[in-house]
Amino acid sequence: MEDPYQILRMAHGKTDLPGSSTACVLSLIDGEVRAANVGDSSFRVLRDGEVVYSSPLLLHAFNCPYQLASRKHVPFADPVSKADRFSFRPQDQDIIVLATDGVFDNLFDEQLVDMVDGFELDDSASSASACASRIVEQAQELSMRPGYVSPFAVQAREAGVLPYDPARPSDAPPSTGKLDDATCVVAVVTTSPGRFGIGSVI
């Protein structure tokens, strides 16, 4: 089975435990990337020092992502059929960064690009894995940094869900990160095998 949506359907159908989760599944087969996403995990495609694609989030409202769960335990959980599906043909040396919201809520795209560009990825899986781990570590460090204005803070201000602080200018977002689970996968599109890695902190 190669289609991410069908993989997601199969996995969801075998789930029989309490709890819920977002999910983002990607495959790269015959030069085509396919993806299926439910919730606020997402991915970026980096090319020549910039983000050329950012997958959209699937949300009910701000900070309320769609989630999958066993209908036996959560009868009104979101169905797999709600998943967003994507496909595109990447270019050689494109870098794909797939991560949970604990990463993207604390790292702006510009910061992500700077980190990846400065890492000097090589052809080894260990290099990609180390890069992914560094991204997670930086996201978690920023989530706890006092006074840091994170992407989550900017979005929260725009959504009107954080209280107004009279000591701050009206156009200044609140200073807060979002400490959350953070998992990241870094993959480099190449004709050589093995350039793939996973780094995670939960």
mmCIF file of the C-alpha atoms, coordinates in Angstrom:
data_MODEL
# 
_entry.id   MODEL 
# 
loop_
_atom_site.group_PDB 
_atom_site.id 
_atom_site.type_symbol 
_atom_site.label_atom_id 
_atom_site.label_alt_id 
_atom_site.label_comp_id 
_atom_site.label_asym_id 
_atom_site.label_entity_id 
_atom_site.label_seq_id 
_atom_site.pdbx_PDB_ins_code 
_atom_site.Cartn_x 
_atom_site.Cartn_y 
_atom_site.Cartn_z 
_atom_site.occupancy 
_atom_site.B_iso_or_equiv 
_atom_site.pdbx_formal_charge 
_atom_site.auth_seq_id 
_atom_site.auth_comp_id 
_atom_site.auth_asym_id 
_atom_site.auth_atom_id 
_atom_site.pdbx_PDB_model_num 
ATOM 1   C CA . MET A 1 1   ? 0.000   0.000  0.000  1.00 0.00 ? 1   MET A CA 1 
ATOM 2   C CA . GLU A 1 2   ? 1.545   3.302  -1.123 1.00 0.00 ? 2   GLU A CA 1 
ATOM 3   C CA . ASP A 1 3   ? -1.204  5.936  -0.953 1.00 0.00 ? 3   ASP A CA 1 
ATOM 4   C CA . PRO A 1 4   ? -0.987  7.983  2.299  1.00 0.00 ? 4   PRO A CA 1 
ATOM 5   C CA . TYR A 1 5   ? -4.768  8.387  2.504  1.00 0.00 ? 5   TYR A CA 1 
ATOM 6   C CA . GLN A 1 6   ? -5.318  4.641  2.293  1.00 0.00 ? 6   GLN A CA 1 
ATOM 7   C CA . ILE A 1 7   ? -2.563  4.062  4.856  1.00 0.00 ? 7   ILE A CA 1 
ATOM 8   C CA . LEU A 1 8   ? -4.306  6.531  7.166  1.00 0.00 ? 8   LEU A CA 1 
ATOM 9   C CA . ARG A 1 9   ? -7.644  4.798  6.651  1.00 0.00 ? 9   ARG A CA 1 
ATOM 10  C CA . MET A 1 10  ? -6.148  1.385  7.381  1.00 0.00 ? 10  MET A CA 1 
ATOM 11  C CA . ALA A 1 11  ? -4.377  2.571  10.543 1.00 0.00 ? 11  ALA A CA 1 
ATOM 12  C CA . HIS A 1 12  ? -7.474  4.357  11.792 1.00 0.00 ? 12  HIS A CA 1 
ATOM 13  C CA . GLY A 1 13  ? -9.596  1.283  11.177 1.00 0.00 ? 13  GLY A CA 1 
ATOM 14  C CA . LYS A 1 14  ? -7.283  -0.770 13.398 1.00 0.00 ? 14  LYS A CA 1 
ATOM 15  C CA . THR A 1 15  ? -7.353  1.739  16.260 1.00 0.00 ? 15  THR A CA 1 
ATOM 16  C CA . ASP A 1 16  ? -9.176  0.479  19.332 1.00 0.00 ? 16  ASP A CA 1 
ATOM 17  C CA . LEU A 1 17  ? -7.728  2.546  22.171 1.00 0.00 ? 17  LEU A CA 1 
ATOM 18  C CA . PRO A 1 18  ? -8.992  5.706  23.936 1.00 0.00 ? 18  PRO A CA 1 
ATOM 19  C CA . GLY A 1 19  ? -7.490  9.016  22.911 1.00 0.00 ? 19  GLY A CA 1 
ATOM 20  C CA . SER A 1 20  ? -7.198  11.058 19.739 1.00 0.00 ? 20  SER A CA 1 
ATOM 21  C CA . SER A 1 21  ? -4.466  12.348 17.493 1.00 0.00 ? 21  SER A CA 1 
ATOM 22  C CA . THR A 1 22  ? -3.685  14.473 14.492 1.00 0.00 ? 22  THR A CA 1 
ATOM 23  C CA . ALA A 1 23  ? -1.925  12.710 11.617 1.00 0.00 ? 23  ALA A CA 1 
ATOM 24  C CA . CYS A 1 24  ? 0.164   13.669 8.613  1.00 0.00 ? 24  CYS A CA 1 
ATOM 25  C CA . VAL A 1 25  ? 1.442   10.946 6.266  1.00 0.00 ? 25  VAL A CA 1 
ATOM 26  C CA . LEU A 1 26  ? 3.765   11.470 3.291  1.00 0.00 ? 26  LEU A CA 1 
ATOM 27  C CA . SER A 1 27  ? 5.185   9.161  0.669  1.00 0.00 ? 27  SER A CA 1 
ATOM 28  C CA . LEU A 1 28  ? 7.743   9.704  -2.095 1.00 0.00 ? 28  LEU A CA 1 
ATOM 29  C CA . ILE A 1 29  ? 7.358   7.152  -4.864 1.00 0.00 ? 29  ILE A CA 1 
ATOM 30  C CA . ASP A 1 30  ? 8.446   7.399  -8.501 1.00 0.00 ? 30  ASP A CA 1 
ATOM 31  C CA . GLY A 1 31  ? 9.320   11.058 -8.133 1.00 0.00 ? 31  GLY A CA 1 
ATOM 32  C CA . GLU A 1 32  ? 5.955   12.117 -6.695 1.00 0.00 ? 32  GLU A CA 1 
ATOM 33  C CA . VAL A 1 33  ? 5.194   13.219 -3.146 1.00 0.00 ? 33  VAL A CA 1 
ATOM 34  C CA . ARG A 1 34  ? 1.741   12.308 -1.866 1.00 0.00 ? 34  ARG A CA 1 
ATOM 35  C CA . ALA A 1 35  ? 0.354   13.428 1.477  1.00 0.00 ? 35  ALA A CA 1 
ATOM 36  C CA . ALA A 1 36  ? -2.741  13.082 3.649  1.00 0.00 ? 36  ALA A CA 1 
ATOM 37  C CA . ASN A 1 37  ? -3.276  15.311 6.659  1.00 0.00 ? 37  ASN A CA 1 
ATOM 38  C CA . VAL A 1 38  ? -5.778  15.578 9.504  1.00 0.00 ? 38  VAL A CA 1 
ATOM 39  C CA . GLY A 1 39  ? -5.185  18.375 11.989 1.00 0.00 ? 39  GLY A CA 1 
ATOM 40  C CA . ASP A 1 40  ? -2.380  20.829 12.654 1.00 0.00 ? 40  ASP A CA 1 
ATOM 41  C CA . SER A 1 41  ? 0.707   18.802 11.852 1.00 0.00 ? 41  SER A CA 1 
ATOM 42  C CA . SER A 1 42  ? 2.073   20.002 8.524  1.00 0.00 ? 42  SER A CA 1 
ATOM 43  C CA . PHE A 1 43  ? 5.082   20.134 6.243  1.00 0.00 ? 43  PHE A CA 1 
ATOM 44  C CA . ARG A 1 44  ? 7.252   22.649 4.447  1.00 0.00 ? 44  ARG A CA 1 
ATOM 45  C CA . VAL A 1 45  ? 9.170   22.233 1.203  1.00 0.00 ? 45  VAL A CA 1 
ATOM 46  C CA . LEU A 1 46  ? 12.441  24.182 1.166  1.00 0.00 ? 46  LEU A CA 1 
ATOM 47  C CA . ARG A 1 47  ? 14.256  24.996 -2.074 1.00 0.00 ? 47  ARG A CA 1 
ATOM 48  C CA . ASP A 1 48  ? 17.241  27.291 -2.641 1.00 0.00 ? 48  ASP A CA 1 
ATOM 49  C CA . GLY A 1 49  ? 16.950  28.889 0.789  1.00 0.00 ? 49  GLY A CA 1 
ATOM 50  C CA . GLU A 1 50  ? 13.226  29.562 0.896  1.00 0.00 ? 50  GLU A CA 1 
ATOM 51  C CA . VAL A 1 51  ? 9.929   27.856 1.673  1.00 0.00 ? 51  VAL A CA 1 
ATOM 52  C CA . VAL A 1 52  ? 8.215   27.101 -1.637 1.00 0.00 ? 52  VAL A CA 1 
ATOM 53  C CA . TYR A 1 53  ? 5.255   25.189 -0.186 1.00 0.00 ? 53  TYR A CA 1 
ATOM 54  C CA . SER A 1 54  ? 3.529   25.104 3.179  1.00 0.00 ? 54  SER A CA 1 
ATOM 55  C CA . SER A 1 55  ? 0.709   22.613 3.697  1.00 0.00 ? 55  SER A CA 1 
ATOM 56  C CA . PRO A 1 56  ? -2.499  24.091 5.157  1.00 0.00 ? 56  PRO A CA 1 
ATOM 57  C CA . LEU A 1 57  ? -3.836  23.179 8.589  1.00 0.00 ? 57  LEU A CA 1 
ATOM 58  C CA . LEU A 1 58  ? -7.168  21.475 9.135  1.00 0.00 ? 58  LEU A CA 1 
ATOM 59  C CA . LEU A 1 59  ? -8.847  23.246 12.076 1.00 0.00 ? 59  LEU A CA 1 
ATOM 60  C CA . HIS A 1 60  ? -12.320 23.600 13.577 1.00 0.00 ? 60  HIS A CA 1 
ATOM 61  C CA . ALA A 1 61  ? -11.165 26.872 15.172 1.00 0.00 ? 61  ALA A CA 1 
ATOM 62  C CA . PHE A 1 62  ? -7.932  28.404 16.432 1.00 0.00 ? 62  PHE A CA 1 
ATOM 63  C CA . ASN A 1 63  ? -5.916  25.753 18.315 1.00 0.00 ? 63  ASN A CA 1 
ATOM 64  C CA . CYS A 1 64  ? -8.715  23.205 17.800 1.00 0.00 ? 64  CYS A CA 1 
ATOM 65  C CA . PRO A 1 65  ? -7.422  20.823 15.132 1.00 0.00 ? 65  PRO A CA 1 
ATOM 66  C CA . TYR A 1 66  ? -9.315  17.994 13.515 1.00 0.00 ? 66  TYR A CA 1 
ATOM 67  C CA . GLN A 1 67  ? -8.341  14.727 15.217 1.00 0.00 ? 67  GLN A CA 1 
ATOM 68  C CA . LEU A 1 68  ? -8.778  11.044 14.581 1.00 0.00 ? 68  LEU A CA 1 
ATOM 69  C CA . ALA A 1 69  ? -9.978  8.607  17.249 1.00 0.00 ? 69  ALA A CA 1 
ATOM 70  C CA . SER A 1 70  ? -11.663 5.237  17.593 1.00 0.00 ? 70  SER A CA 1 
ATOM 71  C CA . ARG A 1 71  ? -15.379 5.789  17.045 1.00 0.00 ? 71  ARG A CA 1 
ATOM 72  C CA . LYS A 1 72  ? -15.921 3.148  19.729 1.00 0.00 ? 72  LYS A CA 1 
ATOM 73  C CA . HIS A 1 73  ? -14.441 5.491  22.340 1.00 0.00 ? 73  HIS A CA 1 
ATOM 74  C CA . VAL A 1 74  ? -15.104 8.885  20.707 1.00 0.00 ? 74  VAL A CA 1 
ATOM 75  C CA . PRO A 1 75  ? -18.308 8.577  18.636 1.00 0.00 ? 75  PRO A CA 1 
ATOM 76  C CA . PHE A 1 76  ? -18.136 12.154 17.313 1.00 0.00 ? 76  PHE A CA 1 
ATOM 77  C CA . ALA A 1 77  ? -14.464 12.140 16.326 1.00 0.00 ? 77  ALA A CA 1 
ATOM 78  C CA . ASP A 1 78  ? -13.518 13.516 12.929 1.00 0.00 ? 78  ASP A CA 1 
ATOM 79  C CA . PRO A 1 79  ? -13.664 10.937 10.126 1.00 0.00 ? 79  PRO A CA 1 
ATOM 80  C CA . VAL A 1 80  ? -10.671 10.042 7.977  1.00 0.00 ? 80  VAL A CA 1 
ATOM 81  C CA . SER A 1 81  ? -12.643 11.254 4.959  1.00 0.00 ? 81  SER A CA 1 
ATOM 82  C CA . LYS A 1 82  ? -12.032 14.833 6.155  1.00 0.00 ? 82  LYS A CA 1 
ATOM 83  C CA . ALA A 1 83  ? -8.296  14.483 5.462  1.00 0.00 ? 83  ALA A CA 1 
ATOM 84  C CA . ASP A 1 84  ? -6.686  16.989 3.136  1.00 0.00 ? 84  ASP A CA 1 
ATOM 85  C CA . ARG A 1 85  ? -4.856  15.272 0.287  1.00 0.00 ? 85  ARG A CA 1 
ATOM 86  C CA . PHE A 1 86  ? -1.941  16.661 -1.715 1.00 0.00 ? 86  PHE A CA 1 
ATOM 87  C CA . SER A 1 87  ? 0.414   15.554 -4.440 1.00 0.00 ? 87  SER A CA 1 
ATOM 88  C CA . PHE A 1 88  ? 3.300   17.293 -6.179 1.00 0.00 ? 88  PHE A CA 1 
ATOM 89  C CA . ARG A 1 89  ? 6.544   16.512 -7.967 1.00 0.00 ? 89  ARG A CA 1 
ATOM 90  C CA . PRO A 1 90  ? 9.522   17.850 -6.005 1.00 0.00 ? 90  PRO A CA 1 
ATOM 91  C CA . GLN A 1 91  ? 12.822  18.903 -7.496 1.00 0.00 ? 91  GLN A CA 1 
ATOM 92  C CA . ASP A 1 92  ? 16.168  17.277 -6.816 1.00 0.00 ? 92  ASP A CA 1 
ATOM 93  C CA . GLN A 1 93  ? 17.668  18.571 -3.545 1.00 0.00 ? 93  GLN A CA 1 
ATOM 94  C CA . ASP A 1 94  ? 14.336  19.858 -2.208 1.00 0.00 ? 94  ASP A CA 1 
ATOM 95  C CA . ILE A 1 95  ? 14.232  19.526 1.579  1.00 0.00 ? 95  ILE A CA 1 
ATOM 96  C CA . ILE A 1 96  ? 10.957  18.408 3.176  1.00 0.00 ? 96  ILE A CA 1 
ATOM 97  C CA . VAL A 1 97  ? 10.380  19.199 6.846  1.00 0.00 ? 97  VAL A CA 1 
ATOM 98  C CA . LEU A 1 98  ? 7.372   17.410 8.340  1.00 0.00 ? 98  LEU A CA 1 
ATOM 99  C CA . ALA A 1 99  ? 6.494   18.263 11.951 1.00 0.00 ? 99  ALA A CA 1 
ATOM 100 C CA . THR A 1 100 ? 3.836   18.507 14.610 1.00 0.00 ? 100 THR A CA 1 
ATOM 101 C CA . ASP A 1 101 ? 2.443   21.821 15.825 1.00 0.00 ? 101 ASP A CA 1 
ATOM 102 C CA . GLY A 1 102 ? 4.952   21.838 18.696 1.00 0.00 ? 102 GLY A CA 1 
ATOM 103 C CA . VAL A 1 103 ? 7.549   22.752 16.069 1.00 0.00 ? 103 VAL A CA 1 
ATOM 104 C CA . PHE A 1 104 ? 5.662   25.132 13.779 1.00 0.00 ? 104 PHE A CA 1 
ATOM 105 C CA . ASP A 1 105 ? 3.931   26.948 16.670 1.00 0.00 ? 105 ASP A CA 1 
ATOM 106 C CA . ASN A 1 106 ? 7.355   28.070 17.871 1.00 0.00 ? 106 ASN A CA 1 
ATOM 107 C CA . LEU A 1 107 ? 9.462   28.448 14.710 1.00 0.00 ? 107 LEU A CA 1 
ATOM 108 C CA . PHE A 1 108 ? 8.767   30.934 11.945 1.00 0.00 ? 108 PHE A CA 1 
ATOM 109 C CA . ASP A 1 109 ? 9.530   29.749 8.421  1.00 0.00 ? 109 ASP A CA 1 
ATOM 110 C CA . GLU A 1 110 ? 12.473  32.143 8.210  1.00 0.00 ? 110 GLU A CA 1 
ATOM 111 C CA . GLN A 1 111 ? 14.016  30.597 11.321 1.00 0.00 ? 111 GLN A CA 1 
ATOM 112 C CA . LEU A 1 112 ? 13.478  27.112 9.923  1.00 0.00 ? 112 LEU A CA 1 
ATOM 113 C CA . VAL A 1 113 ? 15.200  28.013 6.652  1.00 0.00 ? 113 VAL A CA 1 
ATOM 114 C CA . ASP A 1 114 ? 18.169  29.549 8.504  1.00 0.00 ? 114 ASP A CA 1 
ATOM 115 C CA . MET A 1 115 ? 18.562  26.432 10.651 1.00 0.00 ? 115 MET A CA 1 
ATOM 116 C CA . VAL A 1 116 ? 18.414  24.027 7.724  1.00 0.00 ? 116 VAL A CA 1 
ATOM 117 C CA . ASP A 1 117 ? 20.711  26.138 5.544  1.00 0.00 ? 117 ASP A CA 1 
ATOM 118 C CA . GLY A 1 118 ? 23.263  26.349 8.348  1.00 0.00 ? 118 GLY A CA 1 
ATOM 119 C CA . PHE A 1 119 ? 23.248  22.625 9.014  1.00 0.00 ? 119 PHE A CA 1 
ATOM 120 C CA . GLU A 1 120 ? 25.022  21.526 5.806  1.00 0.00 ? 120 GLU A CA 1 
ATOM 121 C CA . LEU A 1 121 ? 23.124  18.281 5.238  1.00 0.00 ? 121 LEU A CA 1 
ATOM 122 C CA . ASP A 1 122 ? 25.079  15.489 3.575  1.00 0.00 ? 122 ASP A CA 1 
ATOM 123 C CA . ASP A 1 123 ? 24.017  12.177 2.033  1.00 0.00 ? 123 ASP A CA 1 
ATOM 124 C CA . SER A 1 124 ? 23.745  10.273 5.324  1.00 0.00 ? 124 SER A CA 1 
ATOM 125 C CA . ALA A 1 125 ? 20.579  9.404  7.210  1.00 0.00 ? 125 ALA A CA 1 
ATOM 126 C CA . SER A 1 126 ? 22.372  10.402 10.419 1.00 0.00 ? 126 SER A CA 1 
ATOM 127 C CA . SER A 1 127 ? 22.815  13.949 9.085  1.00 0.00 ? 127 SER A CA 1 
ATOM 128 C CA . ALA A 1 128 ? 19.110  14.339 8.319  1.00 0.00 ? 128 ALA A CA 1 
ATOM 129 C CA . SER A 1 129 ? 18.233  12.848 11.700 1.00 0.00 ? 129 SER A CA 1 
ATOM 130 C CA . ALA A 1 130 ? 20.574  15.229 13.505 1.00 0.00 ? 130 ALA A CA 1 
ATOM 131 C CA . CYS A 1 131 ? 19.042  18.179 11.640 1.00 0.00 ? 131 CYS A CA 1 
ATOM 132 C CA . ALA A 1 132 ? 15.526  17.074 12.634 1.00 0.00 ? 132 ALA A CA 1 
ATOM 133 C CA . SER A 1 133 ? 16.584  16.702 16.266 1.00 0.00 ? 133 SER A CA 1 
ATOM 134 C CA . ARG A 1 134 ? 18.134  20.182 16.246 1.00 0.00 ? 134 ARG A CA 1 
ATOM 135 C CA . ILE A 1 135 ? 14.897  21.668 14.894 1.00 0.00 ? 135 ILE A CA 1 
ATOM 136 C CA . VAL A 1 136 ? 12.926  20.013 17.705 1.00 0.00 ? 136 VAL A CA 1 
ATOM 137 C CA . GLU A 1 137 ? 15.394  21.173 20.357 1.00 0.00 ? 137 GLU A CA 1 
ATOM 138 C CA . GLN A 1 138 ? 15.250  24.765 19.103 1.00 0.00 ? 138 GLN A CA 1 
ATOM 139 C CA . ALA A 1 139 ? 11.451  24.754 18.969 1.00 0.00 ? 139 ALA A CA 1 
ATOM 140 C CA . GLN A 1 140 ? 11.200  23.505 22.537 1.00 0.00 ? 140 GLN A CA 1 
ATOM 141 C CA . GLU A 1 141 ? 13.809  25.986 23.782 1.00 0.00 ? 141 GLU A CA 1 
ATOM 142 C CA . LEU A 1 142 ? 11.917  28.874 22.183 1.00 0.00 ? 142 LEU A CA 1 
ATOM 143 C CA . SER A 1 143 ? 8.596   27.633 23.594 1.00 0.00 ? 143 SER A CA 1 
ATOM 144 C CA . MET A 1 144 ? 9.935   28.317 27.101 1.00 0.00 ? 144 MET A CA 1 
ATOM 145 C CA . ARG A 1 145 ? 11.887  31.512 26.390 1.00 0.00 ? 145 ARG A CA 1 
ATOM 146 C CA . PRO A 1 146 ? 10.482  34.513 28.330 1.00 0.00 ? 146 PRO A CA 1 
ATOM 147 C CA . GLY A 1 147 ? 9.340   37.328 26.080 1.00 0.00 ? 147 GLY A CA 1 
ATOM 148 C CA . TYR A 1 148 ? 9.577   35.331 22.854 1.00 0.00 ? 148 TYR A CA 1 
ATOM 149 C CA . VAL A 1 149 ? 6.913   36.303 20.320 1.00 0.00 ? 149 VAL A CA 1 
ATOM 150 C CA . SER A 1 150 ? 6.149   32.988 18.637 1.00 0.00 ? 150 SER A CA 1 
ATOM 151 C CA . PRO A 1 151 ? 4.017   32.141 15.585 1.00 0.00 ? 151 PRO A CA 1 
ATOM 152 C CA . PHE A 1 152 ? 1.468   30.772 18.074 1.00 0.00 ? 152 PHE A CA 1 
ATOM 153 C CA . ALA A 1 153 ? 1.400   34.125 19.890 1.00 0.00 ? 153 ALA A CA 1 
ATOM 154 C CA . VAL A 1 154 ? 0.850   36.022 16.642 1.00 0.00 ? 154 VAL A CA 1 
ATOM 155 C CA . GLN A 1 155 ? -1.987  33.691 15.621 1.00 0.00 ? 155 GLN A CA 1 
ATOM 156 C CA . ALA A 1 156 ? -3.554  33.859 19.097 1.00 0.00 ? 156 ALA A CA 1 
ATOM 157 C CA . ARG A 1 157 ? -3.593  37.646 18.965 1.00 0.00 ? 157 ARG A CA 1 
ATOM 158 C CA . GLU A 1 158 ? -5.161  37.592 15.510 1.00 0.00 ? 158 GLU A CA 1 
ATOM 159 C CA . ALA A 1 159 ? -7.809  35.140 16.772 1.00 0.00 ? 159 ALA A CA 1 
ATOM 160 C CA . GLY A 1 160 ? -8.505  37.308 19.828 1.00 0.00 ? 160 GLY A CA 1 
ATOM 161 C CA . VAL A 1 161 ? -8.023  34.461 22.300 1.00 0.00 ? 161 VAL A CA 1 
ATOM 162 C CA . LEU A 1 162 ? -5.288  35.987 24.481 1.00 0.00 ? 162 LEU A CA 1 
ATOM 163 C CA . PRO A 1 163 ? -6.104  38.866 26.851 1.00 0.00 ? 163 PRO A CA 1 
ATOM 164 C CA . TYR A 1 164 ? -5.120  42.371 25.893 1.00 0.00 ? 164 TYR A CA 1 
ATOM 165 C CA . ASP A 1 165 ? -2.122  43.756 27.771 1.00 0.00 ? 165 ASP A CA 1 
ATOM 166 C CA . PRO A 1 166 ? -2.441  47.568 28.231 1.00 0.00 ? 166 PRO A CA 1 
ATOM 167 C CA . ALA A 1 167 ? 1.330   47.798 28.766 1.00 0.00 ? 167 ALA A CA 1 
ATOM 168 C CA . ARG A 1 168 ? 1.962   46.657 25.197 1.00 0.00 ? 168 ARG A CA 1 
ATOM 169 C CA . PRO A 1 169 ? 1.243   48.596 21.984 1.00 0.00 ? 169 PRO A CA 1 
ATOM 170 C CA . SER A 1 170 ? -2.005  47.623 20.331 1.00 0.00 ? 170 SER A CA 1 
ATOM 171 C CA . ASP A 1 171 ? -0.172  46.158 17.357 1.00 0.00 ? 171 ASP A CA 1 
ATOM 172 C CA . ALA A 1 172 ? 2.232   44.030 19.433 1.00 0.00 ? 172 ALA A CA 1 
ATOM 173 C CA . PRO A 1 173 ? 1.350   40.369 19.861 1.00 0.00 ? 173 PRO A CA 1 
ATOM 174 C CA . PRO A 1 174 ? 1.593   38.801 23.323 1.00 0.00 ? 174 PRO A CA 1 
ATOM 175 C CA . SER A 1 175 ? 4.901   37.213 24.254 1.00 0.00 ? 175 SER A CA 1 
ATOM 176 C CA . THR A 1 176 ? 4.450   33.487 24.574 1.00 0.00 ? 176 THR A CA 1 
ATOM 177 C CA . GLY A 1 177 ? 5.572   30.256 23.039 1.00 0.00 ? 177 GLY A CA 1 
ATOM 178 C CA . LYS A 1 178 ? 3.638   27.000 23.148 1.00 0.00 ? 178 LYS A CA 1 
ATOM 179 C CA . LEU A 1 179 ? 5.223   24.095 24.985 1.00 0.00 ? 179 LEU A CA 1 
ATOM 180 C CA . ASP A 1 180 ? 3.833   21.028 23.248 1.00 0.00 ? 180 ASP A CA 1 
ATOM 181 C CA . ASP A 1 181 ? 4.806   17.663 21.832 1.00 0.00 ? 181 ASP A CA 1 
ATOM 182 C CA . ALA A 1 182 ? 7.350   18.158 19.069 1.00 0.00 ? 182 ALA A CA 1 
ATOM 183 C CA . THR A 1 183 ? 8.222   15.602 16.425 1.00 0.00 ? 183 THR A CA 1 
ATOM 184 C CA . CYS A 1 184 ? 10.067  16.320 13.190 1.00 0.00 ? 184 CYS A CA 1 
ATOM 185 C CA . VAL A 1 185 ? 11.122  14.436 10.063 1.00 0.00 ? 185 VAL A CA 1 
ATOM 186 C CA . VAL A 1 186 ? 13.657  15.850 7.616  1.00 0.00 ? 186 VAL A CA 1 
ATOM 187 C CA . ALA A 1 187 ? 14.038  14.336 4.155  1.00 0.00 ? 187 ALA A CA 1 
ATOM 188 C CA . VAL A 1 188 ? 16.111  15.465 1.185  1.00 0.00 ? 188 VAL A CA 1 
ATOM 189 C CA . VAL A 1 189 ? 14.916  14.586 -2.314 1.00 0.00 ? 189 VAL A CA 1 
ATOM 190 C CA . THR A 1 190 ? 17.834  13.014 -4.161 1.00 0.00 ? 190 THR A CA 1 
ATOM 191 C CA . THR A 1 191 ? 18.621  10.324 -6.659 1.00 0.00 ? 191 THR A CA 1 
ATOM 192 C CA . SER A 1 192 ? 20.916  8.724  -4.067 1.00 0.00 ? 192 SER A CA 1 
ATOM 193 C CA . PRO A 1 193 ? 19.316  6.372  -1.505 1.00 0.00 ? 193 PRO A CA 1 
ATOM 194 C CA . GLY A 1 194 ? 19.526  6.877  2.236  1.00 0.00 ? 194 GLY A CA 1 
ATOM 195 C CA . ARG A 1 195 ? 19.194  10.638 2.586  1.00 0.00 ? 195 ARG A CA 1 
ATOM 196 C CA . PHE A 1 196 ? 16.413  10.533 5.133  1.00 0.00 ? 196 PHE A CA 1 
ATOM 197 C CA . GLY A 1 197 ? 16.241  10.983 8.876  1.00 0.00 ? 197 GLY A CA 1 
ATOM 198 C CA . ILE A 1 198 ? 13.952  11.313 11.858 1.00 0.00 ? 198 ILE A CA 1 
ATOM 199 C CA . GLY A 1 199 ? 14.526  13.262 15.043 1.00 0.00 ? 199 GLY A CA 1 
ATOM 200 C CA . SER A 1 200 ? 11.916  13.570 17.773 1.00 0.00 ? 200 SER A CA 1 
ATOM 201 C CA . VAL A 1 201 ? 11.298  14.800 21.280 1.00 0.00 ? 201 VAL A CA 1 
ATOM 202 C CA . ILE A 1 202 ? 7.970   14.040 22.987 1.00 0.00 ? 202 ILE A CA 1 
# 
